[in-house]
Amino acid sequence: METLTAPMLRELIDHIDVYEKKGGKKNYTQRIVIYYRFVGFLELPETDGNNYKANTRKGVDVEYIPTAKSA
C-alpha cells in the first residue's frame, strides 16, 4: 500500500483515547493511545535514547516519547 486512505483507517483503528493536556498554553504534552482492530494498542519498543519528532503543520510538533520500562 502506498497511500493510507480514510476508509482504510476506519477499518484498521478501533478507537483512540485522548488524555488531558499537561503543561502551558503553547507548550504542552498530551497522551494519545491508538487501539487497532484485532491487535489492541501497540507498545513501541524503546529507542536508542532519542525521541521521534515530526513537524505536522505550522506551529504543531508531534513527539513520540517512549515510556520507561517498569522494573
All heavy atoms as TSV, in Angstrom:
chain	resi	resn	atom	element	x	y	z
A	1	MET	N	N	0.852	-1.168	0.000
A	1	MET	CA	C	0.000	0.000	0.000
A	1	MET	C	C	0.895	1.227	0.000
A	1	MET	O	O	1.848	1.304	0.771
A	1	MET	CB	C	-0.937	-0.109	1.199
A	1	MET	CG	C	-1.112	1.105	2.031
A	1	MET	SD	S	-2.322	0.928	3.331
A	1	MET	CE	C	-1.344	0.218	4.613
A	2	GLU	N	N	0.615	2.152	-0.864
A	2	GLU	CA	C	1.400	3.379	-0.957
A	2	GLU	C	C	0.712	4.559	-0.290
A	2	GLU	O	O	1.362	5.505	0.132
A	2	GLU	CB	C	1.681	3.704	-2.422
A	2	GLU	CG	C	2.622	2.710	-3.084
A	2	GLU	CD	C	2.957	3.089	-4.512
A	2	GLU	OE1	O	2.823	4.275	-4.865
A	2	GLU	OE2	O	3.348	2.190	-5.255
A	3	THR	N	N	-0.612	4.507	-0.193
A	3	THR	CA	C	-1.373	5.617	0.368
A	3	THR	C	C	-2.347	5.090	1.414
A	3	THR	O	O	-3.015	4.087	1.199
A	3	THR	CB	C	-2.165	6.345	-0.733
A	3	THR	OG1	O	-1.274	6.731	-1.760
A	3	THR	CG2	C	-2.868	7.567	-0.187
A	4	LEU	N	N	-2.405	5.774	2.546
A	4	LEU	CA	C	-3.351	5.423	3.593
A	4	LEU	C	C	-4.575	6.316	3.431
A	4	LEU	O	O	-4.484	7.540	3.497
A	4	LEU	CB	C	-2.708	5.634	4.966
A	4	LEU	CG	C	-3.485	5.167	6.168
A	4	LEU	CD1	C	-3.729	3.669	6.107
A	4	LEU	CD2	C	-2.727	5.516	7.433
A	5	THR	N	N	-5.728	5.706	3.211
A	5	THR	CA	C	-6.957	6.468	2.960
A	5	THR	C	C	-7.858	6.447	4.198
A	5	THR	O	O	-7.672	5.620	5.103
A	5	THR	CB	C	-7.726	5.883	1.764
A	5	THR	OG1	O	-8.139	4.554	2.101
A	5	THR	CG2	C	-6.859	5.873	0.513
A	6	ALA	N	N	-8.849	7.323	4.220
A	6	ALA	CA	C	-9.798	7.380	5.338
A	6	ALA	C	C	-10.545	6.056	5.510
A	6	ALA	O	O	-10.678	5.573	6.641
A	6	ALA	CB	C	-10.761	8.541	5.151
A	7	PRO	N	N	-11.043	5.412	4.444
A	7	PRO	CA	C	-11.702	4.112	4.638
A	7	PRO	C	C	-10.762	3.054	5.235
A	7	PRO	O	O	-11.183	2.242	6.064
A	7	PRO	CB	C	-12.141	3.709	3.229
A	7	PRO	CG	C	-12.277	4.995	2.497
A	7	PRO	CD	C	-11.205	5.877	3.067
A	8	MET	N	N	-9.496	3.079	4.853
A	8	MET	CA	C	-8.528	2.137	5.422
A	8	MET	C	C	-8.369	2.380	6.918
A	8	MET	O	O	-8.326	1.429	7.701
A	8	MET	CB	C	-7.162	2.284	4.748
A	8	MET	CG	C	-7.083	1.739	3.384
A	8	MET	SD	S	-5.412	2.098	2.797
A	8	MET	CE	C	-5.440	1.305	1.236
A	9	LEU	N	N	-8.275	3.643	7.319
A	9	LEU	CA	C	-8.138	3.973	8.741
A	9	LEU	C	C	-9.347	3.489	9.531
A	9	LEU	O	O	-9.209	2.954	10.629
A	9	LEU	CB	C	-7.955	5.472	8.938
A	9	LEU	CG	C	-6.579	6.015	8.624
A	9	LEU	CD1	C	-6.573	7.524	8.739
A	9	LEU	CD2	C	-5.540	5.414	9.537
A	10	ARG	N	N	-10.532	3.671	8.975
A	10	ARG	CA	C	-11.743	3.223	9.674
A	10	ARG	C	C	-11.748	1.711	9.853
A	10	ARG	O	O	-12.267	1.194	10.836
A	10	ARG	CB	C	-12.989	3.698	8.931
A	10	ARG	CG	C	-13.265	5.180	9.123
A	10	ARG	CD	C	-14.628	5.582	8.598
A	10	ARG	NE	N	-14.678	5.651	7.153
A	10	ARG	CZ	C	-14.299	6.692	6.424
A	10	ARG	NH1	N	-13.838	7.766	7.021
A	10	ARG	NH2	N	-14.389	6.670	5.112
A	11	GLU	N	N	-11.173	0.983	8.924
A	11	GLU	CA	C	-11.083	-0.470	9.038
A	11	GLU	C	C	-9.994	-0.903	10.016
A	11	GLU	O	O	-10.117	-1.919	10.668
A	11	GLU	CB	C	-10.813	-1.102	7.671
A	11	GLU	CG	C	-11.977	-1.027	6.717
A	11	GLU	CD	C	-13.165	-1.867	7.191
A	11	GLU	OE1	O	-12.956	-2.976	7.719
A	11	GLU	OE2	O	-14.305	-1.399	7.043
A	12	LEU	N	N	-8.915	-0.140	10.113
A	12	LEU	CA	C	-7.766	-0.525	10.924
A	12	LEU	C	C	-7.868	-0.108	12.387
A	12	LEU	O	O	-7.377	-0.796	13.268
A	12	LEU	CB	C	-6.482	0.078	10.343
A	12	LEU	CG	C	-6.033	-0.469	8.998
A	12	LEU	CD1	C	-4.865	0.356	8.460
A	12	LEU	CD2	C	-5.649	-1.932	9.117
A	13	ILE	N	N	-8.489	1.049	12.656
A	13	ILE	CA	C	-8.488	1.611	14.009
A	13	ILE	C	C	-9.818	1.361	14.698
A	13	ILE	O	O	-10.882	1.680	14.160
A	13	ILE	CB	C	-8.164	3.123	13.970
A	13	ILE	CG1	C	-6.744	3.313	13.448
A	13	ILE	CG2	C	-8.343	3.751	15.341
A	13	ILE	CD1	C	-6.332	4.738	13.268
A	14	ASP	N	N	-9.757	0.789	15.902
A	14	ASP	CA	C	-10.946	0.545	16.696
A	14	ASP	C	C	-11.387	1.831	17.392
A	14	ASP	O	O	-12.522	2.274	17.235
A	14	ASP	CB	C	-10.666	-0.554	17.720
A	14	ASP	CG	C	-11.878	-0.885	18.556
A	14	ASP	OD1	O	-12.963	-1.032	17.976
A	14	ASP	OD2	O	-11.744	-0.989	19.791
A	15	HIS	N	N	-10.484	2.414	18.174
A	15	HIS	CA	C	-10.775	3.698	18.826
A	15	HIS	C	C	-9.475	4.357	19.260
A	15	HIS	O	O	-8.428	3.730	19.263
A	15	HIS	CB	C	-11.740	3.539	20.009
A	15	HIS	CG	C	-11.168	2.841	21.195
A	15	HIS	ND1	N	-11.090	1.466	21.288
A	15	HIS	CD2	C	-10.643	3.319	22.347
A	15	HIS	CE1	C	-10.548	1.140	22.443
A	15	HIS	NE2	N	-10.267	2.253	23.111
A	16	ILE	N	N	-9.585	5.627	19.632
A	16	ILE	CA	C	-8.434	6.414	20.068
A	16	ILE	C	C	-8.784	7.064	21.401
A	16	ILE	O	O	-9.830	7.695	21.535
A	16	ILE	CB	C	-8.068	7.505	19.034
A	16	ILE	CG1	C	-7.725	6.862	17.697
A	16	ILE	CG2	C	-6.920	8.377	19.538
A	16	ILE	CD1	C	-7.533	7.849	16.560
A	17	ASP	N	N	-7.923	6.870	22.398
A	17	ASP	CA	C	-8.083	7.529	23.697
A	17	ASP	C	C	-7.206	8.774	23.712
A	17	ASP	O	O	-6.014	8.695	23.424
A	17	ASP	CB	C	-7.654	6.616	24.848
A	17	ASP	CG	C	-8.608	5.450	25.056
A	17	ASP	OD1	O	-9.746	5.501	24.547
A	17	ASP	OD2	O	-8.220	4.485	25.744
A	18	VAL	N	N	-7.809	9.906	24.037
A	18	VAL	CA	C	-7.075	11.173	24.128
A	18	VAL	C	C	-7.179	11.658	25.570
A	18	VAL	O	O	-8.274	11.792	26.106
A	18	VAL	CB	C	-7.662	12.224	23.152
A	18	VAL	CG1	C	-6.907	13.530	23.249
A	18	VAL	CG2	C	-7.642	11.692	21.728
A	19	TYR	N	N	-6.042	11.899	26.194
A	19	TYR	CA	C	-5.988	12.281	27.605
A	19	TYR	C	C	-5.844	13.796	27.755
A	19	TYR	O	O	-5.598	14.508	26.787
A	19	TYR	CB	C	-4.817	11.561	28.284
A	19	TYR	CG	C	-5.030	10.060	28.335
A	19	TYR	CD1	C	-4.690	9.253	27.256
A	19	TYR	CD2	C	-5.591	9.463	29.454
A	19	TYR	CE1	C	-4.901	7.882	27.290
A	19	TYR	CE2	C	-5.795	8.090	29.507
A	19	TYR	CZ	C	-5.452	7.311	28.416
A	19	TYR	OH	O	-5.663	5.962	28.460
A	20	GLU	N	N	-5.970	14.245	28.989
A	20	GLU	CA	C	-5.866	15.670	29.306
A	20	GLU	C	C	-4.502	16.232	28.919
A	20	GLU	O	O	-3.500	15.531	28.989
A	20	GLU	CB	C	-6.059	15.894	30.810
A	20	GLU	CG	C	-7.447	15.582	31.315
A	20	GLU	CD	C	-8.469	16.629	30.958
A	20	GLU	OE1	O	-8.119	17.821	30.866
A	20	GLU	OE2	O	-9.632	16.247	30.757
A	21	LYS	N	N	-4.491	17.500	28.557
A	21	LYS	CA	C	-3.237	18.201	28.269
A	21	LYS	C	C	-2.500	18.459	29.582
A	21	LYS	O	O	-3.127	18.691	30.608
A	21	LYS	CB	C	-3.507	19.554	27.611
A	21	LYS	CG	C	-4.137	19.468	26.258
A	21	LYS	CD	C	-4.393	20.874	25.750
A	21	LYS	CE	C	-5.181	20.864	24.465
A	21	LYS	NZ	N	-5.481	22.228	24.015
A	22	LYS	N	N	-1.163	18.424	29.503
A	22	LYS	CA	C	-0.339	18.769	30.661
A	22	LYS	C	C	0.655	19.820	30.211
A	22	LYS	O	O	1.312	19.662	29.192
A	22	LYS	CB	C	0.414	17.554	31.183
A	22	LYS	CG	C	-0.479	16.497	31.778
A	22	LYS	CD	C	0.322	15.345	32.310
A	22	LYS	CE	C	-0.602	14.285	32.878
A	22	LYS	NZ	N	0.141	13.140	33.386
A	23	GLY	N	N	0.763	20.904	30.960
A	23	GLY	CA	C	1.710	21.950	30.626
A	23	GLY	C	C	1.012	23.277	30.386
A	23	GLY	O	O	-0.129	23.476	30.783
A	24	GLY	N	N	1.731	24.180	29.706
A	24	GLY	CA	C	1.231	25.534	29.473
A	24	GLY	C	C	0.289	25.631	28.284
A	24	GLY	O	O	-0.114	24.637	27.697
A	25	LYS	N	N	-0.053	26.881	27.927
A	25	LYS	CA	C	-0.969	27.107	26.815
A	25	LYS	C	C	-0.340	26.756	25.474
A	25	LYS	O	O	-0.986	26.183	24.614
A	25	LYS	CB	C	-1.424	28.564	26.794
A	25	LYS	CG	C	-2.424	28.900	27.873
A	25	LYS	CD	C	-2.956	30.290	27.675
A	25	LYS	CE	C	-4.038	30.596	28.683
A	25	LYS	NZ	N	-4.644	31.887	28.472
A	26	LYS	N	N	0.919	27.133	25.286
A	26	LYS	CA	C	1.574	26.884	23.999
A	26	LYS	C	C	2.384	25.598	23.993
A	26	LYS	O	O	2.388	24.875	23.007
A	26	LYS	CB	C	2.469	28.056	23.614
A	26	LYS	CG	C	1.700	29.277	23.201
A	26	LYS	CD	C	2.607	30.286	22.569
A	26	LYS	CE	C	1.803	31.464	22.056
A	26	LYS	NZ	N	2.612	32.372	21.298
A	27	ASN	N	N	3.099	25.337	25.068
A	27	ASN	CA	C	3.930	24.138	25.139
A	27	ASN	C	C	3.312	23.165	26.124
A	27	ASN	O	O	3.355	23.373	27.326
A	27	ASN	CB	C	5.360	24.491	25.583
A	27	ASN	CG	C	6.047	25.375	24.580
A	27	ASN	OD1	O	5.930	25.166	23.382
A	27	ASN	ND2	N	6.761	26.375	25.058
A	28	TYR	N	N	2.728	22.103	25.599
A	28	TYR	CA	C	2.099	21.115	26.456
A	28	TYR	C	C	2.302	19.723	25.869
A	28	TYR	O	O	2.708	19.565	24.730
A	28	TYR	CB	C	0.602	21.406	26.642
A	28	TYR	CG	C	-0.189	21.358	25.361
A	28	TYR	CD1	C	-0.716	20.156	24.890
A	28	TYR	CD2	C	-0.432	22.502	24.628
A	28	TYR	CE1	C	-1.443	20.106	23.720
A	28	TYR	CE2	C	-1.158	22.461	23.464
A	28	TYR	CZ	C	-1.664	21.262	23.013
A	28	TYR	OH	O	-2.388	21.210	21.852
A	29	THR	N	N	2.040	18.724	26.689
A	29	THR	CA	C	2.063	17.345	26.220
A	29	THR	C	C	0.651	16.786	26.350
A	29	THR	O	O	-0.145	17.245	27.184
A	29	THR	CB	C	3.035	16.463	27.033
A	29	THR	OG1	O	2.635	16.467	28.390
A	29	THR	CG2	C	4.459	16.975	26.911
A	30	GLN	N	N	0.371	15.812	25.514
A	30	GLN	CA	C	-0.930	15.173	25.564
A	30	GLN	C	C	-0.764	13.719	25.131
A	30	GLN	O	O	-0.214	13.442	24.069
A	30	GLN	CB	C	-1.916	15.886	24.644
A	30	GLN	CG	C	-3.326	15.381	24.780
A	30	GLN	CD	C	-4.310	16.289	24.055
A	30	GLN	OE1	O	-3.943	17.050	23.168
A	30	GLN	NE2	N	-5.565	16.197	24.423
A	31	ARG	N	N	-1.210	12.805	25.974
A	31	ARG	CA	C	-1.081	11.386	25.680
A	31	ARG	C	C	-2.230	10.951	24.774
A	31	ARG	O	O	-3.394	11.266	25.026
A	31	ARG	CB	C	-1.103	10.577	26.973
A	31	ARG	CG	C	-0.911	9.111	26.742
A	31	ARG	CD	C	-0.720	8.364	28.045
A	31	ARG	NE	N	-0.419	6.980	27.731
A	31	ARG	CZ	C	-0.974	5.956	28.339
A	31	ARG	NH1	N	-1.814	6.152	29.332
A	31	ARG	NH2	N	-0.659	4.735	27.985
A	32	ILE	N	N	-1.888	10.212	23.722
A	32	ILE	CA	C	-2.862	9.663	22.789
A	32	ILE	C	C	-2.532	8.186	22.601
A	32	ILE	O	O	-1.393	7.839	22.315
A	32	ILE	CB	C	-2.807	10.389	21.432
A	32	ILE	CG1	C	-3.128	11.871	21.625
A	32	ILE	CG2	C	-3.762	9.756	20.436
A	32	ILE	CD1	C	-2.912	12.703	20.386
A	33	VAL	N	N	-3.520	7.315	22.787
A	33	VAL	CA	C	-3.327	5.878	22.605
A	33	VAL	C	C	-4.262	5.412	21.500
A	33	VAL	O	O	-5.471	5.628	21.573
A	33	VAL	CB	C	-3.603	5.093	23.911
A	33	VAL	CG1	C	-3.416	3.605	23.687
A	33	VAL	CG2	C	-2.721	5.589	25.032
A	34	ILE	N	N	-3.692	4.795	20.469
A	34	ILE	CA	C	-4.468	4.309	19.334
A	34	ILE	C	C	-4.660	2.804	19.489
A	34	ILE	O	O	-3.686	2.062	19.616
A	34	ILE	CB	C	-3.754	4.618	18.003
A	34	ILE	CG1	C	-3.532	6.130	17.864
A	34	ILE	CG2	C	-4.562	4.073	16.826
A	34	ILE	CD1	C	-2.665	6.516	16.693
A	35	TYR	N	N	-5.913	2.345	19.495
A	35	TYR	CA	C	-6.242	0.926	19.579
A	35	TYR	C	C	-6.607	0.427	18.189
A	35	TYR	O	O	-7.537	0.936	17.564
A	35	TYR	CB	C	-7.424	0.695	20.533
A	35	TYR	CG	C	-7.075	0.943	21.968
A	35	TYR	CD1	C	-7.101	2.224	22.506
A	35	TYR	CD2	C	-6.707	-0.110	22.790
A	35	TYR	CE1	C	-6.777	2.445	23.828
A	35	TYR	CE2	C	-6.376	0.104	24.117
A	35	TYR	CZ	C	-6.419	1.383	24.627
A	35	TYR	OH	O	-6.086	1.606	25.941
A	36	TYR	N	N	-5.850	-0.545	17.723
A	36	TYR	CA	C	-6.076	-1.105	16.390
A	36	TYR	C	C	-7.000	-2.314	16.489
A	36	TYR	O	O	-6.953	-3.062	17.456
A	36	TYR	CB	C	-4.745	-1.524	15.768
A	36	TYR	CG	C	-3.815	-0.357	15.565
A	36	TYR	CD1	C	-2.893	0.000	16.536
A	36	TYR	CD2	C	-3.884	0.401	14.407
A	36	TYR	CE1	C	-2.052	1.084	16.355
A	36	TYR	CE2	C	-3.045	1.485	14.223
A	36	TYR	CZ	C	-2.136	1.820	15.206
A	36	TYR	OH	O	-1.314	2.891	15.032
A	37	ARG	N	N	-7.819	-2.517	15.482
A	37	ARG	CA	C	-8.688	-3.695	15.441
A	37	ARG	C	C	-7.819	-4.951	15.396
A	37	ARG	O	O	-6.793	-4.974	14.740
A	37	ARG	CB	C	-9.581	-3.673	14.204
A	37	ARG	CG	C	-10.594	-2.552	14.212
A	37	ARG	CD	C	-11.516	-2.687	13.014
A	37	ARG	NE	N	-12.350	-1.527	12.884
A	37	ARG	CZ	C	-13.503	-1.341	13.536
A	37	ARG	NH1	N	-13.947	-2.265	14.354
A	37	ARG	NH2	N	-14.202	-0.247	13.357
A	38	PHE	N	N	-8.234	-5.966	16.087
A	38	PHE	CA	C	-7.587	-7.278	16.098
A	38	PHE	C	C	-6.216	-7.276	16.764
A	38	PHE	O	O	-5.594	-8.314	16.852
A	38	PHE	CB	C	-7.447	-7.860	14.684
A	38	PHE	CG	C	-8.701	-7.765	13.868
A	38	PHE	CD1	C	-8.769	-6.932	12.772
A	38	PHE	CD2	C	-9.829	-8.501	14.222
A	38	PHE	CE1	C	-9.932	-6.837	12.027
A	38	PHE	CE2	C	-10.993	-8.416	13.472
A	38	PHE	CZ	C	-11.044	-7.580	12.377
A	39	VAL	N	N	-5.705	-6.134	17.210
A	39	VAL	CA	C	-4.376	-6.082	17.805
A	39	VAL	C	C	-4.417	-5.440	19.185
A	39	VAL	O	O	-3.674	-5.828	20.071
A	39	VAL	CB	C	-3.403	-5.272	16.908
A	39	VAL	CG1	C	-2.032	-5.167	17.544
A	39	VAL	CG2	C	-3.296	-5.893	15.531
A	40	GLY	N	N	-5.246	-4.443	19.393
A	40	GLY	CA	C	-5.200	-3.640	20.600
A	40	GLY	C	C	-4.253	-2.480	20.364
A	40	GLY	O	O	-4.082	-2.026	19.245
A	41	PHE	N	N	-3.615	-1.988	21.407
A	41	PHE	CA	C	-2.663	-0.907	21.190
A	41	PHE	C	C	-1.264	-1.493	21.146
A	41	PHE	O	O	-0.993	-2.546	21.706
A	41	PHE	CB	C	-2.787	0.202	22.245
A	41	PHE	CG	C	-2.224	-0.138	23.592
A	41	PHE	CD1	C	-0.933	0.224	23.917
A	41	PHE	CD2	C	-2.975	-0.798	24.526
A	41	PHE	CE1	C	-0.410	-0.077	25.161
A	41	PHE	CE2	C	-2.471	-1.109	25.772
A	41	PHE	CZ	C	-1.183	-0.746	26.084
A	42	LEU	N	N	-0.382	-0.820	20.453
A	42	LEU	CA	C	0.986	-1.280	20.308
A	42	LEU	C	C	1.884	-0.485	21.230
A	42	LEU	O	O	1.870	0.751	21.204
A	42	LEU	CB	C	1.467	-1.091	18.864
A	42	LEU	CG	C	0.682	-1.830	17.791
A	42	LEU	CD1	C	1.232	-1.476	16.426
A	42	LEU	CD2	C	0.752	-3.322	18.015
A	43	GLU	N	N	2.642	-1.181	22.042
A	43	GLU	CA	C	3.652	-0.519	22.862
A	43	GLU	C	C	4.922	-0.513	22.025
A	43	GLU	O	O	5.480	-1.554	21.732
A	43	GLU	CB	C	3.873	-1.292	24.169
A	43	GLU	CG	C	4.745	-0.576	25.157
A	43	GLU	CD	C	4.067	0.638	25.765
A	43	GLU	OE1	O	2.885	0.576	26.091
A	43	GLU	OE2	O	4.762	1.673	25.885
A	44	LEU	N	N	5.338	0.653	21.590
A	44	LEU	CA	C	6.500	0.743	20.719
A	44	LEU	C	C	7.769	0.440	21.505
A	44	LEU	O	O	7.866	0.757	22.690
A	44	LEU	CB	C	6.580	2.133	20.088
A	44	LEU	CG	C	5.397	2.482	19.189
A	44	LEU	CD1	C	5.536	3.898	18.684
A	44	LEU	CD2	C	5.290	1.530	18.023
A	45	PRO	N	N	8.745	-0.178	20.853
A	45	PRO	CA	C	9.978	-0.540	21.563
A	45	PRO	C	C	10.761	0.692	21.978
A	45	PRO	O	O	10.624	1.765	21.391
A	45	PRO	CB	C	10.761	-1.353	20.523
A	45	PRO	CG	C	10.227	-0.890	19.217
A	45	PRO	CD	C	8.795	-0.527	19.446
A	46	GLU	N	N	11.594	0.511	22.980
A	46	GLU	CA	C	12.450	1.602	23.425
A	46	GLU	C	C	13.419	1.966	22.312
A	46	GLU	O	O	13.870	1.100	21.564
A	46	GLU	CB	C	13.226	1.177	24.671
A	46	GLU	CG	C	12.317	0.894	25.830
A	46	GLU	CD	C	12.759	1.591	27.084
A	46	GLU	OE1	O	13.662	2.433	27.045
A	46	GLU	OE2	O	12.175	1.274	28.115
A	47	THR	N	N	13.720	3.229	22.211
A	47	THR	CA	C	14.656	3.684	21.189
A	47	THR	C	C	16.042	3.799	21.795
A	47	THR	O	O	16.247	3.502	22.963
A	47	THR	CB	C	14.220	5.053	20.628
A	47	THR	OG1	O	14.253	5.999	21.689
A	47	THR	CG2	C	12.830	4.993	20.032
A	48	ASP	N	N	16.972	4.262	21.014
A	48	ASP	CA	C	18.353	4.415	21.474
A	48	ASP	C	C	18.532	5.672	22.320
A	48	ASP	O	O	19.611	6.230	22.389
A	48	ASP	CB	C	19.304	4.436	20.280
A	48	ASP	CG	C	18.955	5.534	19.288
A	48	ASP	OD1	O	17.962	6.258	19.499
A	48	ASP	OD2	O	19.680	5.664	18.289
A	49	GLY	N	N	17.461	6.114	22.951
A	49	GLY	CA	C	17.539	7.304	23.786
A	49	GLY	C	C	17.016	8.546	23.089
A	49	GLY	O	O	16.830	9.578	23.702
A	50	ASN	N	N	16.764	8.451	21.788
A	50	ASN	CA	C	16.251	9.595	21.039
A	50	ASN	C	C	14.737	9.493	20.897
A	50	ASN	O	O	14.196	8.420	20.663
A	50	ASN	CB	C	16.881	9.643	19.641
A	50	ASN	CG	C	18.373	9.871	19.710
A	50	ASN	OD1	O	18.859	10.605	20.556
A	50	ASN	ND2	N	19.102	9.217	18.832
A	51	ASN	N	N	14.073	10.605	21.041
A	51	ASN	CA	C	12.639	10.659	20.819
A	51	ASN	C	C	12.386	10.914	19.341
A	51	ASN	O	O	13.187	11.545	18.670
A	51	ASN	CB	C	12.005	11.775	21.645
A	51	ASN	CG	C	12.196	11.566	23.134
A	51	ASN	OD1	O	12.476	10.465	23.573
A	51	ASN	ND2	N	12.054	12.619	23.904
A	52	TYR	N	N	11.266	10.431	18.849
A	52	TYR	CA	C	10.877	10.698	17.464
A	52	TYR	C	C	10.091	11.989	17.437
A	52	TYR	O	O	9.167	12.175	18.213
A	52	TYR	CB	C	10.025	9.551	16.915
A	52	TYR	CG	C	9.434	9.873	15.580
A	52	TYR	CD1	C	10.211	9.799	14.436
A	52	TYR	CD2	C	8.124	10.280	15.462
A	52	TYR	CE1	C	9.690	10.124	13.202
A	52	TYR	CE2	C	7.589	10.604	14.230
A	52	TYR	CZ	C	8.371	10.516	13.110
A	52	TYR	OH	O	7.849	10.843	11.891
A	53	LYS	N	N	10.442	12.910	16.551
A	53	LYS	CA	C	9.789	14.207	16.470
A	53	LYS	C	C	9.394	14.492	15.030
A	53	LYS	O	O	10.156	14.201	14.108
A	53	LYS	CB	C	10.756	15.284	16.945
A	53	LYS	CG	C	10.121	16.394	17.729
A	53	LYS	CD	C	11.178	17.314	18.284
A	53	LYS	CE	C	10.610	18.069	19.444
A	53	LYS	NZ	N	11.528	18.976	20.037
A	54	ALA	N	N	8.200	15.035	14.817
A	54	ALA	CA	C	7.752	15.395	13.476
A	54	ALA	C	C	7.012	16.724	13.538
A	54	ALA	O	O	6.239	16.970	14.457
A	54	ALA	CB	C	6.831	14.323	12.912
A	55	ASN	N	N	7.262	17.583	12.577
A	55	ASN	CA	C	6.506	18.833	12.453
A	55	ASN	C	C	5.314	18.525	11.559
A	55	ASN	O	O	5.458	18.353	10.365
A	55	ASN	CB	C	7.368	19.919	11.826
A	55	ASN	CG	C	8.558	20.256	12.692
A	55	ASN	OD1	O	8.548	20.018	13.877
A	55	ASN	ND2	N	9.590	20.798	12.100
A	56	THR	N	N	4.129	18.446	12.151
A	56	THR	CA	C	2.955	18.041	11.387
A	56	THR	C	C	2.370	19.184	10.566
A	56	THR	O	O	1.893	18.977	9.478
A	56	THR	CB	C	1.874	17.471	12.314
A	56	THR	OG1	O	1.555	18.450	13.303
A	56	THR	CG2	C	2.365	16.208	12.995
A	57	ARG	N	N	2.386	20.372	11.117
A	57	ARG	CA	C	1.954	21.569	10.389
A	57	ARG	C	C	2.525	22.775	11.119
A	57	ARG	O	O	3.087	22.634	12.199
A	57	ARG	CB	C	0.432	21.637	10.270
A	57	ARG	CG	C	-0.297	21.759	11.583
A	57	ARG	CD	C	-1.818	21.812	11.350
A	57	ARG	NE	N	-2.501	22.173	12.538
A	57	ARG	CZ	C	-3.054	21.316	13.373
A	57	ARG	NH1	N	-3.011	20.044	13.139
A	57	ARG	NH2	N	-3.670	21.744	14.458
A	58	LYS	N	N	2.378	23.937	10.561
A	58	LYS	CA	C	2.980	25.134	11.145
A	58	LYS	C	C	2.529	25.307	12.598
A	58	LYS	O	O	1.346	25.361	12.885
A	58	LYS	CB	C	2.585	26.360	10.331
A	58	LYS	CG	C	3.243	27.620	10.816
A	58	LYS	CD	C	2.888	28.807	9.964
A	58	LYS	CE	C	3.580	30.048	10.496
A	58	LYS	NZ	N	3.208	31.223	9.732
A	59	GLY	N	N	3.499	25.351	13.483
A	59	GLY	CA	C	3.219	25.578	14.895
A	59	GLY	C	C	2.852	24.333	15.685
A	59	GLY	O	O	2.576	24.417	16.864
A	60	VAL	N	N	2.824	23.157	15.037
A	60	VAL	CA	C	2.446	21.938	15.737
A	60	VAL	C	C	3.546	20.895	15.561
A	60	VAL	O	O	3.847	20.480	14.461
A	60	VAL	CB	C	1.110	21.368	15.198
A	60	VAL	CG1	C	0.769	20.062	15.897
A	60	VAL	CG2	C	-0.009	22.374	15.373
A	61	ASP	N	N	4.159	20.492	16.663
A	61	ASP	CA	C	5.161	19.439	16.654
A	61	ASP	C	C	4.589	18.226	17.377
A	61	ASP	O	O	3.952	18.361	18.414
A	61	ASP	CB	C	6.442	19.865	17.391
A	61	ASP	CG	C	7.185	20.978	16.672
A	61	ASP	OD1	O	7.023	21.091	15.439
A	61	ASP	OD2	O	7.921	21.716	17.330
A	62	VAL	N	N	4.824	17.066	16.818
A	62	VAL	CA	C	4.415	15.821	17.462
A	62	VAL	C	C	5.681	15.087	17.848
A	62	VAL	O	O	6.606	14.962	17.052
A	62	VAL	CB	C	3.567	14.957	16.505
A	62	VAL	CG1	C	3.288	13.599	17.124
A	62	VAL	CG2	C	2.276	15.668	16.160
A	63	GLU	N	N	5.727	14.616	19.088
A	63	GLU	CA	C	6.910	13.913	19.563
A	63	GLU	C	C	6.487	12.618	20.247
A	63	GLU	O	O	5.602	12.608	21.085
A	63	GLU	CB	C	7.680	14.783	20.549
A	63	GLU	CG	C	8.958	14.163	21.035
A	63	GLU	CD	C	9.761	15.096	21.920
A	63	GLU	OE1	O	9.247	16.168	22.296
A	63	GLU	OE2	O	10.901	14.761	22.230
A	64	TYR	N	N	7.098	11.510	19.826
A	64	TYR	CA	C	6.888	10.226	20.495
A	64	TYR	C	C	7.977	10.081	21.547
A	64	TYR	O	O	9.154	10.081	21.233
A	64	TYR	CB	C	6.939	9.064	19.509
A	64	TYR	CG	C	7.038	7.732	20.209
A	64	TYR	CD1	C	5.966	7.249	20.950
A	64	TYR	CD2	C	8.204	6.990	20.180
A	64	TYR	CE1	C	6.070	6.056	21.631
A	64	TYR	CE2	C	8.300	5.790	20.864
A	64	TYR	CZ	C	7.225	5.326	21.573
A	64	TYR	OH	O	7.327	4.146	22.259
A	65	ILE	N	N	7.550	9.969	22.803
A	65	ILE	CA	C	8.485	9.809	23.905
A	65	ILE	C	C	8.238	8.408	24.474
A	65	ILE	O	O	7.198	8.155	25.069
A	65	ILE	CB	C	8.260	10.868	24.996
A	65	ILE	CG1	C	8.372	12.250	24.393
A	65	ILE	CG2	C	9.228	10.674	26.147
A	65	ILE	CD1	C	7.956	13.377	25.311
A	66	PRO	N	N	9.187	7.499	24.249
A	66	PRO	CA	C	8.972	6.129	24.753
A	66	PRO	C	C	8.848	6.115	26.251
A	66	PRO	O	O	9.510	6.874	26.960
A	66	PRO	CB	C	10.229	5.382	24.303
A	66	PRO	CG	C	11.009	6.310	23.446
A	66	PRO	CD	C	10.451	7.677	23.591
A	67	THR	N	N	7.987	5.241	26.757
A	67	THR	CA	C	7.832	5.115	28.199
A	67	THR	C	C	8.979	4.294	28.756
A	67	THR	O	O	9.542	3.440	28.074
A	67	THR	CB	C	6.496	4.419	28.551
A	67	THR	OG1	O	6.479	3.149	27.899
A	67	THR	CG2	C	5.326	5.255	28.102
A	68	ALA	N	N	9.335	4.588	29.982
A	68	ALA	CA	C	10.416	3.847	30.632
A	68	ALA	C	C	9.925	2.455	30.969
A	68	ALA	O	O	8.755	2.261	31.318
A	68	ALA	CB	C	10.852	4.575	31.889
A	69	LYS	N	N	10.802	1.483	30.854
A	69	LYS	CA	C	10.434	0.118	31.227
A	69	LYS	C	C	10.220	0.051	32.724
A	69	LYS	O	O	10.969	0.613	33.491
A	69	LYS	CB	C	11.538	-0.868	30.830
A	69	LYS	CG	C	11.567	-1.156	29.367
A	69	LYS	CD	C	12.539	-2.273	29.098
A	69	LYS	CE	C	12.489	-2.666	27.650
A	69	LYS	NZ	N	13.391	-3.767	27.340
A	70	SER	N	N	9.167	-0.667	33.111
A	70	SER	CA	C	8.920	-0.824	34.549
A	70	SER	C	C	9.809	-1.945	35.085
A	70	SER	O	O	10.026	-2.946	34.434
A	70	SER	CB	C	7.450	-1.119	34.803
A	70	SER	OG	O	7.036	-2.206	34.011
A	71	ALA	N	N	10.309	-1.732	36.263
A	71	ALA	CA	C	11.235	-2.714	36.853
A	71	ALA	C	C	10.504	-3.822	37.551
A	71	ALA	O	O	9.431	-3.743	37.960
A	71	ALA	CB	C	12.168	-2.007	37.817
